[in-house]
Amino acid sequence: MRPGRRAAGVLAAVLAAGAAAAPVRAQQPQAAPGPGIVRGTVRGLDGEPIPYAVVALLPGYDLRFTDASGAFVFQNVAPAAYHLLARQVGFRPRDTTVVVVSGRTREVPLVLEHLMVRLEAIQVVASRGCTDPGPPDSTAAPDLARVFSQLDLNAERYRLLAGTYPFHFRMQRAFTNYNAQGAVVSSETDTVRYLSTAVPAYRAGQVVTWGRGRGNERGLVLDLPTLSDFADSDFQASHCFVYEGVVNDSGKPLVRFAFQPAQSIRTPDIEGYVELDSVSYQVRRALVRLTHPGRALEGLADASSNITFAELYPNVVVQTRVHSELQPFIQLGVQNQVVRYVQDQRLLNVDFLRQLPGARPSVRLAGTVFPRSGRSASAD
């Protein structure tokens, strides 16, 4: 055999062997990386767990609550680097980077530090016309911005609660009308039920709308702001916020922020103040007053509401009482004219459509008792 033909035969054999081996390699592909798990517990510097803190694993895993023991878990996490954050009202936020490895569980303990701000060092500003709306400047007034950010955290938590764990809340409403002598002209009581996700969002200069009022009659209704409205971008862009210092409420110091709409808003809007606990920074009270009331309803002199908030679960705040008053202009010569229309709302019960993780409500709220078991929180 000539050398050239022998070499060709060897080459053909090699190629044939390679062709025969190729299908074997194709049947054994490299395994794709499997998911991992990220879990942990949010605690304070004292080691105590922080129930219902807000955590998120970004990108891809949105905000969620820790459970009643401060624990959290993210399942089926694709291998990659993530940004893990934790938030709680009254604490400094915590952010860290987490690298998830295929098939592994990452234990990530998160420790939050209490927010420490010398409130007496923050300058108290007198209310003026609102020509430059928006939240406090974090560069010009960092301490003030840190305290104001707690209002955002309160609102963030309420949005998460109402959206992820929707609930019905039933309010008892007492309507009482008074004459100029302070005597009761008429009174009646009813109950209404609201869905947490069905509350209208704030729209600048459009807070008075047509809706269902007393006796389910259709009429003009003032849409009161919820906690989520205070951190709404439209609300903050339409209002100025002024720090008014620490006020006393039955021996409890509260941090007060006044707010007023921009002067460019000529239609009825809302002004007032919101107050936070000076230690926990949870929202406790708010006053809301209608601007330009006569433009909303002819003959209306004033309309305002006082709102009280309290803890339903640890670190979970909802409104429990609303006291509203409408005052018309007094008409001379009119006998027994109603000069005050008063509406008092009291929270009767809260019924969650999806229970919070590990929730055990046990808080008494000014005459309202939340039981230790079951999905519903009811009154006495």
C-alpha positions, 0 to 999 in steps of 0.5 A, spaced: 500 500 500 502 506 498 503 511 504 499 516 501 493 511 501 495 508 508 495 515 511 488 517 508 485 511 511 488 513 518 485 519 517 478 516 515 478 512 521 479 518 526 474 522 523 469 516 524 471 515 531 470 522 532 463 522 529 461 516 533 463 519 539 459 526 538 452 523 539 454 520 546 457 527 548 450 530 546 446 526 550 450 528 557 449 536 557 452 540 563 446 541 568 444 548 569 445 551 575 439 550 580 436 555 585 438 557 592 435 559 598 436 566 602 433 566 609 434 570 615 432 574 621 431 581 622 433 583 629 435 589 633 442 591 637 439 588 643 438 581 639 430 581 640 427 579 633 423 585 629 416 582 627 413 585 621 419 588 618 419 590 611 425 586 606 426 585 599 431 581 595 433 585 588 432 585 583 426 580 582 423 579 589 419 585 591 417 587 598 414 583 603 413 582 611 418 578 616 413 574 620 411 575 627 418 572 629 422 577 624 424 571 620 424 571 612 425 566 606 426 567 599 425 561 595 427 558 588 433 564 587 437 564 581 444 564 582 447 571 582 448 577 586 443 580 589 441 587 594 438 585 600 434 590 604 431 591 610 426 597 613 422 598 619 419 604 622 424 607 628 430 604 625 436 605 620 435 602 614 440 596 612 442 594 605 447 588 604 449 584 598 448 577 597 451 572 593 446 566 591 450 559 589 446 553 586 443 549 591 445 552 597 442 556 602 444 563 605 443 564 612 443 572 612 442 575 619 440 582 619 441 587 625 437 594 625 440 600 629 435 604 632 434 611 629 437 616 634 436 624 632 436 629 637 429 632 635 431 639 639 437 640 635 432 641 629 430 648 627 422 649 628 420 653 622 414 657 622 408 655 616 408 660 610 405 660 603 407 653 599 411 656 593 416 650 593 413 644 595 416 637 596 419 633 602 425 636 606 432 637 602 436 631 605 442 635 603 440 642 607 437 638 613 439 631 613 436 630 620 430 633 618 430 629 612 431 622 616 425 624 621 421 625 615 423 619 612 419 615 617 413 618 615 415 614 608 416 608 612 409 608 615 406 609 608 410 604 605 408 599 610 401 601 609 401 600 602 404 593 603 399 591 608 393 593 604 396 590 597 399 584 600 394 582 605 388 586 603 382 586 609 375 589 610 375 594 616 368 595 619 367 602 622 361 605 626 359 612 624 355 616 629 352 622 626 350 628 630 347 635 628 348 641 633 345 648 633 348 654 636 346 653 643 349 646 643 343 642 643 342 636 639 338 637 633 338 630 630 342 624 631 343 617 627 348 611 627 350 606 622 356 602 620 360 601 613 365 596 611 371 598 607 376 594 603 383 596 604 385 596 596 379 600 594 381 607 597 381 612 592 388 615 591 390 622 592 389 627 586 391 634 587 385 639 587 380 633 587 379 631 594 372 632 594 368 627 589 361 624 589 360 618 593 355 615 598 354 619 605 349 618 610 344 613 609 347 611 603 345 617 599 349 620 594 352 627 595 359 630 596 364 626 599 371 629 602 376 623 601 381 623 607 388 621 606 390 614 608 397 613 610 399 611 603 397 618 601 403 621 605 408 618 601 405 618 595 409 622 590 403 626 587 401 628 594 408 630 596 410 634 590 403 638 591 405 640 598 410 643 603 412 640 609 414 644 615 417 641 622 413 644 628 417 640 633 415 636 639 408 636 642 405 633 648 399 628 647 397 626 654 404 626 657 406 623 650 411 627 646 409 627 638 413 629 632 409 634 628 409 635 621 404 640 618 403 640 611 399 645 606 398 645 598 402 649 593 399 656 592 398 654 585 392 649 587 386 653 587 381 648 587 379 645 594 385 640 597 387 638 604 392 641 609 393 640 616 398 636 620 401 629 622 404 626 628 409 621 629 411 617 636 417 621 638 420 614 640 417 609 635 416 614 629 409 610 628 404 615 626 399 616 631 394 622 629 393 627 623 389 633 622 386 634 615 382 640 613 379 642 607 382 648 603 377 653 600 371 650 603 366 654 600 368 652 593 367 645 594 360 647 597 356 653 597 355 656 604 360 651 607 365 655 612 369 649 614 371 642 614 376 638 618 377 631 620 381 628 626 384 621 625 387 617 630 392 611 629 394 605 633 397 598 632 393 592 630 399 588 630 406 589 632 409 595 628 402 594 624 398 601 624 391 602 622 386 608 623 382 606 629 378 613 630 375 619 625 372 625 628 369 630 622 366 636 623 362 641 617 361 648 619 356 652 615 356 659 615 351 662 620 345 665 617 342 670 621 334 670 623 334 662 622 331 658 628 334 652 630 339 652 625 345 647 625 351 650 626 355 643 626 355 637 623 359 632 627 361 625 624 364 620 629 367 613 626 370 608 630 373 601 628 369 595 630 373 590 626 378 588 621 377 582 617 384 579 613 382 576 606 389 573 607 392 572 614 399 575 616 405 570 617 404 568 624 400 573 626 397 573 633 393 580 634 392 581 642 392 589 642 386 593 646 385 599 642 381 605 646 375 600 647 376 595 641 379 588 642 383 584 637 383 577 639 389 572 639 386 567 634 382 567 628 382 571 622 378 577 624 379 582 629 373 584 633 370 589 638 367 588 645 
